[in-house]
């Protein structure tokens, strides 16, 4: 992308900020469902809403969170193996750990699953071996891609404080920092930028008057991690898009149930043969005017006692309504969520009684497949993040290309007991698999694999019988230098 002029940079910032504002509504809605911050009674009648909306404000039975977290906890990133290399890049893995990106990517994957997208930002620091890798929220970040090639042409991050909105525009060779006055206060904006007009002005730091700043990476440093899109790259799909409506239905069922519970403590009663109760009309001075008006019968919903002065009044009562059907409907809805999202039923119901290990494995098959599918879709984005990290570390272009074409390494999404895993690894060892490969299969991160290999080497060096045996077997007069040769 060619170098931008000031006017072009402002125009691109305006365009991207408007695009971000357009998509922010859906993202905010999905994230509210993920965090359980929804409290509306959807699918309820207008009369029921009028009577009970305030009563159940803020109540939600959150089923979106376990659906997202179930697959997120199965996607544990370990490192990356560069193309043409036998093992993972240890320095790259340490750079991720040093900046907290190994934990940050877990949150980003959860946000990606719910909001359909998340973002990663890579920036060099004064220490070449410790670049900064952060993960950005989709409400505040957007990437401009070439629709034909998918190449990242620019990216924008926006945020706001009480009085100002801030924007940082990234291109391949420039970093533009802008600010502008907000049109609404922070409370009305809920802390988010909302302006879509112009009025940007340069933003400087006290220690750096360079504007625009140079982008040292030579690449747009923000990577968008999209969820699957069913061949519509600009419209990734949220994993909870179908769960939100069901969660609203469950919330309404709970509202009906709780309302019924409030009434079943006493048998229901009705009075017949009596006139509609009336109440006196008071004047402005609070004195009885001698006139009356009919009592608002809706107000009796929350009343427990009513006095009726009539000789013909006759009370009747009937048994309280059953609440079990409400619970059955809720349970059925939860089972629908489990089936639609391939979430194991025991993740949602929490009931496990004398369940065989084979049955649990079968019940989790859909979740494991879903996790592996999600890993497949995010692999290319992880490669790009590592490629930018290699550039920020000062690696050569050849090394960065090898990393960009490498293989991301993930822990096995299938849960197995230690005994099952050890048995499988032992059988692979007997088949001739090398130790490093077995350690990778055991889920160890790259630096832990190196540490274990060094410990193995030290043990062998301290075992004189083992040294003699190896010398006799191989015919060597000196100890091998590479532990891989010994194993």
Beta strands, then each sheet from edge to edge (+ up, - down):
strand 1: 77-81
strand 2: 117-123
strand 3: 132-136
strand 4: 141-145
strand 5: 152-160
strand 6: 164-170
strand 7: 174-181
strand 8: 201-202
strand 9: 213-214
strand 10: 222-226
strand 11: 268-272
strand 12: 278-282
strand 13: 288-294
strand 14: 314-318
strand 15: 407-410
sheet 1: 1+ 15-
sheet 2: 3+ 2- 10+
sheet 3: 4+ 5- 6+ 7- 8+
sheet 4: 4+ 5- 6+ 7- 9+
sheet 5: 11+ 14-
sheet 6: 12+ 13-
end
